[in-house]
Amino acid sequence: MTAPAPAHRLSALRAVVCDTDGVITDTAPTHATAWKAAFDAHLRTLGDPAARRPFDAGEDYLRYVDGRSRLDGAAAFLTARGLHPSPAETRAVATEKERLFTELIRERGVRAHPGTVRLLGALRAAGVPLAAVSASRHAREVLASARVLDLFDAVVDGVDAARLRLPGKPDPALFLEAARLLAVPPADCAVLEDARAGVEAGRRGGFGLVVGVDRAAGPGTADALRAAGADVVVRDPAELLAAPGAGVPS
């Protein structure tokens, strides 16, 4: 039996760049858990009752930290609470989140989303270069733990961002670096992203196709991804597999 091919709008492009957490691996809930523990511990030290309201691992995660670097995410959420965190406070929260996340993934392991693995396999069989992108410094460890690291021709993560001084999403710098490593112009690459900031980064970077992955499937989440710049929104990347000549779901 012949394996399904990537739908024509995707296979017509020369390369595909995927966000890691939430698109490739099922680590977004682990990130949210670590953020909640780190933020709530910090908020409990504050005197203002309004500011001490616990971090919402659903809405607050998606709105303020999903897809962003640790420092940018910590600053965005604390500022949204009306706080004026010092650089040291922001670093302390971000460092604690990093410690908790590392502990959790080493305890629980990492699972790749089966639908994404199916799509990546079809793309690789078709000879399409692939890159994984993440703001996390643990992206390579996460991809290796999920047994998908060898699917990618390039990986750009938080270590690379720090070394190259690349700004985080919604700036497109991480995606642009991935396209550079693949030696394919952004206009000939697709981006797969589940975070609003990442979708905006793909659009701002001039990528040929920006696919929003709506894992949450909550009220308004698909609309939010479209508003951020997604050309196509799917619940699972496997939806981008189709018979030759079929369209991409929208």
C-alpha positions in Angstrom: 0.0 0.0 0.0 1.4 3.4 -1.0 1.9 5.9 1.9 0.0 9.1 1.7 1.8 12.0 0.1 2.0 15.6 1.6 -0.9 17.7 0.3 0.1 19.7 -2.8 0.5 23.2 -1.2 3.0 21.7 1.2 4.9 19.4 -1.1 5.2 22.2 -3.7 7.5 24.1 -1.2 11.2 23.2 -1.0 11.6 22.8 2.8 9.5 22.6 6.0 10.4 24.2 9.4 8.6 22.9 12.5 8.2 24.3 15.9 9.2 21.7 18.5 7.0 21.9 21.6 3.4 21.3 20.7 3.9 20.6 17.0 6.5 17.8 17.1 6.5 16.7 20.8 3.8 16.6 23.4 5.8 18.8 25.8 3.6 21.9 25.8 1.6 20.6 28.9 5.0 20.0 30.7 6.1 23.5 29.9 2.8 24.9 31.2 3.1 22.9 34.4 6.6 24.1 35.0 5.6 27.7 34.3 2.7 27.5 36.7 4.8 26.2 39.5 7.5 28.8 39.0 5.1 31.8 38.6 2.8 30.7 41.5 5.8 30.4 43.8 6.9 33.9 42.9 3.3 35.4 43.0 2.9 34.1 46.6 5.7 36.3 47.7 3.8 39.5 46.6 1.6 41.6 48.8 -1.0 42.7 46.2 -3.9 40.2 46.3 -4.7 40.9 42.6 -1.2 40.1 41.5 -1.1 36.9 43.6 -3.9 35.3 41.5 -2.4 32.0 40.3 -1.1 31.5 36.8 -3.6 29.9 34.4 -1.8 27.0 32.7 -4.3 27.3 29.8 -5.1 30.9 28.9 -2.1 32.6 30.5 0.3 30.0 29.0 -1.1 30.5 25.5 -1.3 34.3 25.8 2.0 35.2 27.4 4.7 32.4 27.3 3.9 29.9 24.6 6.5 30.1 21.8 8.6 32.7 23.6 12.0 32.5 25.2 12.0 31.9 29.0 13.1 35.5 29.7 10.6 37.0 27.3 7.8 34.8 28.6 8.5 35.6 32.2 8.7 39.3 31.6 5.5 39.3 29.5 3.4 37.5 32.1 4.7 39.5 35.1 4.2 42.8 33.2 0.6 41.8 32.3 -0.1 41.4 36.1 0.9 45.1 36.5 4.2 44.3 38.0 7.5 45.9 37.2 10.0 43.0 37.7 13.7 43.7 37.8 15.9 41.8 35.5 17.1 39.7 38.4 13.5 38.8 39.3 12.7 37.8 35.7 15.8 35.7 35.5 15.0 34.0 38.8 11.5 33.0 37.6 12.8 31.8 34.3 15.6 29.8 35.9 13.2 28.1 38.2 10.9 27.2 35.3 14.0 25.8 33.5 14.9 23.6 36.5 11.4 22.3 36.9 10.9 21.6 33.2 14.2 19.7 33.1 13.2 17.7 36.1 9.8 16.8 34.7 11.0 15.7 31.2 13.6 13.5 32.8 11.0 11.9 35.1 8.3 11.5 32.5 10.1 11.1 29.2 8.9 12.7 26.0 6.4 11.6 23.4 6.2 12.7 19.8 2.8 13.4 18.3 2.0 10.4 16.0 0.4 12.6 13.3 3.4 14.9 13.0 5.7 11.9 12.8 3.6 10.5 9.9 3.8 13.9 8.1 7.5 14.2 8.7 8.1 10.7 7.4 6.2 11.5 4.2 8.1 14.7 3.7 11.4 13.0 4.3 10.5 10.2 1.8 9.7 12.9 -0.7 13.2 14.5 -0.2 12.0 17.6 1.5 14.6 19.2 3.9 13.3 19.5 7.5 14.3 21.7 10.4 13.1 21.9 14.0 13.0 25.2 15.9 12.5 25.9 19.6 13.2 28.7 22.0 14.1 26.0 24.6 17.7 25.1 25.3 16.6 21.5 25.7 15.2 21.0 22.2 17.8 18.5 21.0 17.5 16.5 24.3 13.7 16.5 23.9 13.8 15.5 20.2 16.3 12.7 21.0 14.2 11.5 23.9 11.1 11.3 21.5 13.3 9.4 19.0 12.7 11.9 16.2 16.0 13.9 16.2 17.3 12.0 13.1 14.4 13.2 11.0 15.8 16.7 10.9 18.5 18.2 8.7 18.9 21.1 11.1 17.9 22.2 14.6 17.8 25.7 15.9 17.2 26.0 19.7 17.7 28.3 22.7 21.5 27.5 22.8 21.8 28.7 19.2 19.7 31.8 19.9 22.0 32.8 22.8 25.2 32.1 20.8 24.0 34.0 17.8 22.1 36.6 19.8 18.8 35.9 18.0 15.7 37.6 19.4 12.8 35.3 20.3 9.4 35.0 18.7 7.4 36.8 17.4 10.6 38.0 15.8 11.3 35.6 12.9 15.0 35.2 13.6 14.9 31.6 14.7 12.9 30.5 11.7 15.1 32.5 9.4 18.2 30.8 10.8 16.6 27.4 10.2 15.9 28.4 6.6 19.5 29.6 6.2 20.8 26.2 7.5 18.6 24.4 5.0 19.9 26.7 2.2 16.3 27.4 1.1 14.8 31.0 0.9 11.9 31.6 3.4 9.5 32.1 0.5 10.1 28.5 -0.5 9.6 27.1 3.1 6.6 26.2 5.1 6.4 26.9 8.9 4.3 24.7 11.2 3.5 26.4 14.6 1.1 26.0 17.4 1.8 29.3 19.2 0.4 32.7 18.3 3.9 34.3 18.6 5.4 31.6 16.4 2.7 32.0 13.7 3.3 35.8 13.7 7.0 35.1 13.4 6.4 32.9 10.3 4.3 35.6 8.7 6.8 38.4 9.5 9.6 36.2 8.1 8.0 36.0 4.7 7.6 32.2 4.7 5.7 30.7 1.8 3.1 28.9 3.9 2.3 29.3 7.6 0.4 26.4 9.1 -1.2 27.0 12.5 -1.6 23.8 14.6 -4.6 24.1 16.9 -3.8 21.4 19.6 -6.0 23.2 22.2 -9.0 23.3 19.9 -10.6 25.6 22.4 -13.0 28.5 21.8 -11.4 31.0 19.5 -8.0 29.3 19.3 -8.1 28.6 15.6 -9.3 32.2 15.0 -6.4 33.5 17.0 -3.9 31.6 14.9 -5.5 32.9 11.7 -5.4 36.4 13.1 -1.7 36.0 13.9 -1.1 35.1 10.3 -1.8 31.4 9.7 -2.7 30.6 6.1 -4.0 27.2 7.2 -5.2 25.9 10.6 -5.2 22.2 11.4 -5.8 20.3 14.6 -3.0 17.8 13.7 -0.3 18.0 11.1 -1.4 14.6 9.7 -4.3 16.5 8.1 -1.8 17.9 5.7 -1.4 14.4 4.3 -3.7 14.0 1.3 -4.1 12.2 -2.0 -2.2 13.9 -4.9 -4.1 17.0 -6.1 -6.1 17.4 -2.9 -6.3 20.7 -1.1 -4.9 21.6 2.3 -7.7 21.8 4.9 -8.4 25.3 6.2 
